[in-house]
Amino acid sequence: MPGTLLTEWFRTHPRAKIIDPTPGMGPILGAEFIAIAIGDLAIFGTPARLASYGGLARTK
């Protein structure tokens, strides 16, 4: 099944506990966020900016 290894990797990543509870986030999008942020989610500034980057929240 596609994404199985990625899902397993995401579930063991230390940042998964921050990303996974966000509504609309799953292991594939979560892994993409980790890759974009190079593991440092602080580059998004706030949880709202993180969610809006993924199209999961309104920006205005």
Order of alpha helices (4+ residues) and beta strands (2+ residues): alpha-alpha-alpha-alpha
